[in-house]
Amino acid sequence: MLQNWVILVVSFGYLSLLFAVAYYGDKRADAGRSIISNPYIYTFSIAVYCTGWTFYGSVGRAAATGVGFLPVYLGPTLAAILWWIVLRKIIHLSKANNITSIADFIASRYGKSAVIGGLVTVISIVGIMPYISLQLKAISTSFNVLFNYHPVNAGGPGFIHDTALYIAIVLALFSILFGTRHVDVTERHEGMVTAIAFESIVKLVAFSAVGIFVTFTMFDGPANLFRYAAEAEETAHLMSMDSLSGGYASWLALTFISMTAILFLPRQFQILVVENVNEEHVRTASWLFPLYLLAINLFVLPIALGGLMFFRVGSVDADMFVLTLPLKADEEALALFVFIGGLSAATGMVIVETIALSTMFCNDLLMPVLLRLKLLRQDDMGKLLLVMRRGGILLILLLGYLYFRLIGESYALVSIGLVSFAAAAQFAPAILLGIYWKGASRLGALAGLSGGFIVWTYTLLLPSFARSGWITMSFVEPGPFGISALGPYHLFDLTVFDPITHSVFWSMLVNIGLLVGVSLFSRQEALEQLQAAMFVDVYKKRAVGAGDARLWHGKTQVSDLKGLMARMIGADRAEEAFLSYASTHPIELRDDTLADESLVAFMERELAGTVGATSARVMVSSIIEGEALSIDGLMKILDETSQVIEYSHRLEQKSRELEAATRELKRTNERLKELDRMKDEFVSTVSHELRTPLTSIRAFSEILQDDENMEPQQRQQLLRIVVKETERLTRLVNQVLDFTKIESGAYQWVREKLDLASVMREALAATSQLSQNRNMTITQEAPDIPVMVFGDKDRLVQVVINLLSNAIKYCEPGSGRVHLMLSHNADEAKLKVIDNGPGIEPGERELIFEKFHQFRDSSKDKPQGTGLGLAICKTIIENHRGRIWVESNQWKGSSFIFTIPIMHS
Amino acid sequence: MMDTKGTVTRPHGEGRSVPGVKRRGERLIGLLIAGAVLLNFPFLSVFSAYKLIFGFPVLYVYLFSVWGLIIGVKALILRRRPADPAADKTEAKK
C-alpha cells in the first residue's frame, strides 16, 4: 500500500538528491574542474525539452491521434541538422556579446533596443504561462492519481485540495535556490545544468521502465500488443494517419513550430546557448539529442494502446496511463518510480524556464524601466538584482498557476503546450533573418513581433480563456459580435485548418510579412547598422567587439566607471574586471585618469553579462558626459568594413597579377637560357673566325721576318696579303660590334621619315668604287615619286650596301651584272637586288641569314665573307617591321628582296 | 543566402577538394530537405495503412526508421575529421 507520507518523503528525498547533484556540480565548477564541460552532459541538459508534456501528455495524445504525438520530436530532429550551422553562429555571437537571454539576443541584434527586449520578454512570459501551467497540472494530477487510486488513500482532502498551489510554491522556492543563490549572477549555472542532465537520465529510465513493463510483462511483447490492438476497434485506427485531427497540414505546422521551439523557447535558448561551454559540443548534441528523443518516444504508442485496451474507454485519463497501468497491475514501486520520472521532467522544465524568464524579466523589462525613471541610485545593486530575480520566479510561477486554475481542467496536456510553442515560434523570424540579413531593421522586428504576438493572442490565448468561461463562449463560436469572419478559430472564414495550424499560419504570415516589409521600407539608425553588420558578419570580423570601442565619444573618469561597476556587480568583481583589462592593455588605471573608449566598451560588455545589453548601454551612457554614440566613430567602423572588403579585392587582383608576372618571368628565363646558349656559341664562332685571318697574317709575317733575302716583288705580294687579311679582320670586328649592339638592344635607333630611293642611291655611290674595280654593270630602277618609309637611314644604307657588295663579290668580274629595283604598293616598299652570280641552292636560302653561316663556293674553298653581313641585314629589316628573303631569278643568279611598311603621310 | 557559418572558405582551397569543411554545410542542408520530404505528405500517406509488418504497424516502423536514418547520417556528416580545425582551440578559450 502506497501511503501518502511515503510519496511525500520520496518526493522531497528526490528533490534533495537533485539539490545535492547541483551542489556537487557547483563545487566542481568552483574547483575549476567543470563537470558539464563535455558534450554528453550538454546533450542530456538539452533534453529538458522533454517535460511533463512528453512524459504524460504524449501518451494521451497518442491515445487520441495515433502518431500525432511525433511531430513535436521530429521537428527538433530536423532542426538539429542545422545546429552545426545556425546554433553555432548564435552561440558564437552570444559569447562575444555576453548575451544572457533570448530577449537580450534579439534586442542586441536590433540596435540594443530596450523596447524590443521588453516586447520579447512580455511575449515570453505570456506565451510560456500555459506551458508552466501544463507542468503544474501534470505534477498535481499525477499526485492525485497516486493519492486517490486506492480507496485507503481517499482521505486527507485538506492537503490535496489545491495540490497545484503547493507545488507551484515548492517549485518556486526550489528554482530560487537553484538559480539565484549567488550574488554574482553572471556565472553560468553549472550546478543547475548538472541537475537537469541528471533529471533527463532519470525520466528516460523511468519512462522506458514503464514502457518495457507494459509491453513485455502486461502484453507479452510488442508483437502481441500490436496484434491485439489491430484487432480491437477502438485502437486499430490509431495505426494510420487517419486519426490525426487536422490532417497533414496540422502535421506540417506542428513540425514547423517544434523546429523553432527547440531553439527559441526561452529555456532551450538558456541551455543551448547561454549555458553552452564549448561550441564543439554542438557536434555531438546534433545527433545524440535526437537519439534521446527517439528513445523516449519508442514506448509511447505501445503504452497508449495498452492503456486503451486495458481500461474501459473514457474511464481513465489517457494522460495518466503511465501511472495508472502499473498501479492497476499492483506494481506500486514502479508507479512511484514513474511518478519520480514525471516529477523530474516537470521540475526540470520549471527550474530552467523560470530562471531564464526571470533573468529576462529583470534585465530586459524591469531594469530599463527603473533606469528610465531614475529610480536606481542604490549603492549595492547586486542585492537588488537578486531580489528582483527571485521575485520574478515567484511571479512567473504564480501566473502559471493562475492560468492552470482558469483553464487547466478543460484541456489535455499537449493542447496546452502547443499554445506556448506557437508563441515561441514568433521569435524565429526576428532571429533567423536577423543573423543572415543585415537589412532586418528594429522597426521591422518590432512590427513583426508585435503583429505575430497579437494574432497569436487573438487566435489561441483568448479562445482558451473563453473555453474556461472567462470570456463568453460566443466570442469563439460563431465569433465576436456574431461575425464568423472574425472568429478566432477561422479568421476570414478560413476553415480548413485546426486551431493551432490556423494560428501558426496567420501569425507567421503577419510576423514575417511585417518584419520583411517594414524593414524594406524603413531606415536603420547608426547603432542598428553596426549591430546588424556585427551579427551577420561575425565570422568575418577580426576580433568581435573590438569595433564598438570608438562608439563611446564622451568623457568619463576611471573612478566613475569603477563606481558603477562596483554598484552593479560588487566591488570585488569590479576590481577583478579592471585588473584583467589592465593586464591586457598598456594603460595605467588611476582613479583620476580619463577612461578611454576601449575601456568603456570593455566594461559595457562585462556589465551586459549581468544586466543585459540594453540596460548596460543605458547605465554606461548615464555616467558618460557628452554624446554617447559618436556618428564619426560609427562611420569609421563602417568605413573600415568596406575597406577590408576593398582590401581583399585588391589582394585578389594582386595575386592574379603576381601569377601573370610569374608566367612572364618563366618565359623570360627560358629566353635568357636560350640567349646564354647562343652567346656561348657566338663567342666560340667569332673566335674561330678571328683566328683564320690572324693565322694567315702571322704565317706571312713570319716568312717575311725569317727570309731576309726575299725578292722585293714577292715581299710586296706577301705584304699585300697581310694588309688584305688585316682589313678582313677589321671588317669582321666591326660587324661583330654592330651585330652585338643591335642584337642586345643597346643600339640607339635614329628613326626619321626618309625616301628609300635616296637610300638606294647612297648605297650605290658607296659601292661604285668596288664595282668599277671589278668592272661590272650596275643598273637601277625606281618610281618617280619618293617612297617614304620611317626608319634609321644609316642602318638601311648599311643593309643595301651589304646586299650590293655581296652581289658584286659573288659575280664574275667583267660579265657580272647587278640590277636594283625599288617598287611599292599601298602597304609596303620593296627593294630587289638582282644579280647573275652563281645562285643559291634552295636548301641554303633560309640558312644564309643565320649568324656565321658562310656561303661556300664549291670552286673556291676559302670563305669569302664574315658570315655576319646577312644576319645583320635581317636584324635591321625585322627591326623596321619588314621581311627579307632570297629567291632565284631569270638570270640564274639570286635576288635578295626586302620589304618595309610604307609610311602614309 | 546562407553562407554556411563556420565553414570558412579558404582561399588556397580553391579548385581542390577541402574535405568536410565547405561541403559539410551543403550536406547538412541536403539532409534537412530530404528529411523534411520523407517525413511529410505524400510519403506518410503511402505508409498510412492498417497493416502490420514484422508485428509492428507499418507507419510506426516507417517513421522510426526514417528518424533513425536521419540521426545516423547526421552523425556521419558531423564526425570529426583530421581536416577539422582542432577542438583544442575552442577549448582553450574558456
Interface residues (C-beta under 8 A of the other chain):
Chain A: G66 V67 L70 L74 T77 L78 A80 I81 L82 W84 I85 V86 R88 K89 H92 P222 A223 F226 R227 A230 A236 H237 M239 S240 M241 D242 Y248 W251 L252 T255 V277 N278 E279 E280 R283 S286 W287 P290 L291 L294 L298 L301 Y436 W437 Y539
Chain B: M1 M2 D3 T4 K5 G6 T7 V8 R24 G25 L28 I29 L31 L32 G35 A36 L39 N40 F41 L44 S45 S48 A49 Y50 L52 F54 G55 F56 P57 V58 L59 Y60 L63 F64 W67 G68 I70 I71 G72 K74 A75 L78 R80 A87 T90 E91 K94
